[in-house]
Amino acid sequence: IPGIYNFTQVGQTVAFGGATQPSAMASLKERGYGSVINMRLANETGVNIEAARSAAEAAGLEYIHIPFNSSDPDPQLMDKFLAAIGDSDNQPPYVHCGSATRVAALWMIKRVQQDGWPIDAASKEAEMIAGKPQQAIAYATRYLSSDSR
């Protein structure tokens, strides 16, 4: 999709991407997405949360901003992510960050914790999604083996 770096669709239920320009919002709506979940931090290069929100809302998409700082993650972030992904009003969601690495990590955690996938199957899916798969898998594996669960 023009304006989206590293777009990956997983079945008919969810899609992921990296940096996503406001100009891509109408295309996402045309493809049937119901929401955009943005995991980027407001201070990242090239990020304009309000422009993205305005473009998403103008296209008829629900816009959800869940800033994920992988070096200092909010302990409540996984709950917010799972709530947004699971909300029937947001279906199907498009989830993005800068390179799709953070979203792949959270999706891998979701697959293991909520969907009951084995870690190796979830990590293979994360490899297809992430711009930097080893970082995504390492983060998710640390999270899954910690007390954060």
C-alpha positions as a printed NumPy array, in Angstrom:
array([[  0.   ,   0.   ,   0.   ],
       [  1.526,   3.356,  -0.922],
       [  2.588,   5.254,   2.198],
       [  3.177,   2.108,   4.281],
       [  6.595,   0.601,   4.927],
       [  6.739,  -3.202,   5.35 ],
       [  3.006,  -4.031,   5.039],
       [  2.056,  -7.623,   6.021],
       [ -1.45 ,  -9.067,   6.187],
       [ -2.118, -12.079,   8.435],
       [ -5.239, -13.861,   7.239],
       [ -8.349, -11.726,   7.027],
       [ -8.18 , -10.596,  10.634],
       [ -5.207,  -8.253,  11.004],
       [ -2.426,  -6.468,   9.137],
       [  0.831,  -4.922,  10.277],
       [  3.246,  -2.346,   9.008],
       [  6.056,  -0.019,   9.737],
       [  6.011,   3.735,   9.256],
       [  2.599,   4.686,   7.909],
       [  1.874,   8.034,   6.316],
       [ -1.453,   9.8  ,   6.849],
       [ -1.982,   9.502,   3.078],
       [ -2.348,   5.709,   3.457],
       [ -5.423,   5.886,   5.701],
       [ -7.973,   6.062,   2.881],
       [ -6.386,   3.008,   1.221],
       [ -6.616,   1.079,   4.475],
       [-10.324,   1.896,   4.726],
       [-10.853,   0.893,   1.081],
       [ -9.248,  -2.473,   1.861],
       [-11.756,  -3.023,   4.65 ],
       [ -9.793,  -2.17 ,   7.789],
       [-11.789,  -0.792,  10.7  ],
       [ -9.039,   0.682,  12.84 ],
       [ -5.456,   1.838,  12.963],
       [ -3.434,   1.06 ,  16.087],
       [ -0.295,   3.181,  16.157],
       [  2.49 ,   1.945,  18.454],
       [  4.96 ,   4.729,  17.605],
       [  6.209,   7.309,  20.077],
       [  5.24 ,  10.907,  19.349],
       [  8.893,  11.991,  19.373],
       [ 10.067,   9.519,  16.699],
       [ 11.384,  11.033,  13.477],
       [  8.614,  11.622,  10.956],
       [  5.754,  10.991,  13.396],
       [  2.761,  13.328,  13.458],
       [  0.127,  11.725,  15.671],
       [ -2.503,  14.405,  15.088],
       [ -2.128,  14.321,  11.287],
       [ -2.432,  10.516,  11.339],
       [ -5.451,  10.667,  13.662],
       [ -7.174,  13.28 ,  11.499],
       [ -6.538,  11.313,   8.3  ],
       [ -7.744,   8.061,   9.882],
       [-10.916,   9.641,  11.235],
       [-11.586,  11.386,   7.908],
       [-11.319,   7.989,   6.204],
       [-13.759,   6.458,   8.707],
       [-11.182,   4.489,  10.711],
       [-10.986,   4.233,  14.488],
       [ -7.568,   5.582,  15.543],
       [ -5.842,   4.225,  18.647],
       [ -2.447,   5.422,  19.843],
       [ -0.595,   3.068,  22.199],
       [  2.977,   4.408,  22.374],
       [  5.402,   1.551,  22.911],
       [  8.922,   2.358,  24.049],
       [ 10.732,  -0.977,  23.786],
       [ 13.596,   0.231,  25.981],
       [ 11.214,   1.266,  28.786],
       [  7.845,  -0.455,  28.178],
       [  4.763,   0.48 ,  30.144],
       [  3.724,  -2.6  ,  32.153],
       [  0.07 ,  -1.952,  31.212],
       [  0.849,  -1.798,  27.499],
       [  0.093,  -5.439,  26.756],
       [ -3.361,  -5.121,  28.327],
       [ -4.077,  -1.995,  26.246],
       [ -2.865,  -3.732,  23.09 ],
       [ -4.939,  -6.87 ,  23.731],
       [ -8.031,  -4.79 ,  24.489],
       [ -7.641,  -2.801,  21.262],
       [ -6.976,  -5.915,  19.155],
       [ -9.898,  -7.773,  20.727],
       [-12.485,  -4.993,  20.518],
       [-15.105,  -5.982,  17.933],
       [-15.543,  -2.31 ,  16.963],
       [-11.914,  -2.23 ,  15.744],
       [-12.104,  -5.177,  13.349],
       [-10.143,  -5.801,  11.316],
       [ -7.247,  -3.786,  12.752],
       [ -4.135,  -2.474,  11.073],
       [ -1.273,  -2.17 ,  13.605],
       [  1.952,  -0.283,  12.963],
       [  5.138,   1.108,  14.453],
       [  8.336,   2.3  ,  12.731],
       [  9.497,  -0.965,  11.124],
       [  6.847,  -3.479,  12.302],
       [  9.333,  -4.85 ,  14.848],
       [  7.486,  -3.696,  17.976],
       [  4.126,  -4.828,  16.623],
       [  5.579,  -8.235,  15.718],
       [  6.846,  -8.637,  19.281],
       [  3.465,  -7.798,  20.794],
       [  1.654,  -9.985,  18.269],
       [  3.975, -12.888,  19.131],
       [  3.166, -12.427,  22.827],
       [ -0.552, -12.347,  22.   ],
       [ -0.259, -15.528,  19.935],
       [  1.401, -17.401,  22.798],
       [ -0.605, -16.026,  25.725],
       [ -4.052, -15.656,  24.205],
       [ -4.141, -18.001,  21.239],
       [ -2.122, -20.808,  22.834],
       [  0.464, -20.988,  20.073],
       [  3.836, -22.606,  20.785],
       [  6.669, -20.073,  20.912],
       [  8.38 , -21.496,  17.81 ],
       [  5.229, -21.08 ,  15.662],
       [  4.626, -17.571,  16.983],
       [  8.258, -16.629,  16.325],
       [  8.012, -17.832,  12.704],
       [  5.015, -15.56 ,  12.192],
       [  6.897, -12.684,  13.869],
       [  9.761, -13.235,  11.393],
       [  7.343, -12.561,   8.519],
       [  6.006,  -9.382,  10.133],
       [  9.011,  -7.653,  11.71 ],
       [ 11.456,  -5.375,   9.989],
       [ 14.032,  -6.58 ,  12.525],
       [ 12.812, -10.082,  13.399],
       [ 15.569, -11.035,  15.825],
       [ 14.834,  -7.981,  17.975],
       [ 11.1  ,  -8.732,  17.987],
       [ 11.596, -12.385,  18.904],
       [ 14.16 , -11.565,  21.594],
       [ 11.839,  -9.013,  23.223],
       [  8.806, -11.321,  23.107],
       [ 10.779, -14.283,  24.425],
       [ 12.116, -12.211,  27.358],
       [  8.607, -10.976,  28.124],
       [  7.098, -14.455,  27.954],
       [  9.754, -15.88 ,  30.28 ],
       [  9.512, -13.021,  32.803],
       [  7.079, -12.28 ,  35.572],
       [  5.339,  -9.756,  33.259],
       [  2.973, -12.483,  32.098]])
